[in-house]
């Protein structure tokens, strides 16, 4: 089974969801309008 998920925003909730999907083997993409260093 192949799934694709788009996550809008990489705040705490987006990052947690991304990790949970990764552990479940579900393909995903995280979209954020700010730069990575600013988010971190």
N, C-alpha and C positions, 0 to 999 in steps of 0.2 A: 504494500500500500504506500503510495507516494502522496504526500500532502505538501502544500505550499501555503505559507502564512506571511503576511506583511504586518510589521509592527511599526506604528507611527509614534515616534518619540522614544528616546533612549534614557529616560529618567530611571529612577529606581524600579518602578513597575515594569517598564519596557525591558530593562536588563534582566529582571527576575523571570519574566515570561520567556525571554530569549533562552535563558539557561534551562528552564524547564522543558521547552520544546526541543532543545539540543539533546538533553538526556533521553527524551522520548524518540529521538531519531527523526524528528519532523523538520523538513526544510523550511527555512525562514529567512527574511531579510528585514533589517532594522533601518528605518529612515529617520534622519534627524536633520534639521536645517542649520544647526550650529556646528562648529568644528569639534573634532574629537578632543583636543586639549582643553577646550573651554568646558565641555561636559565633564571631563575627568577632574 
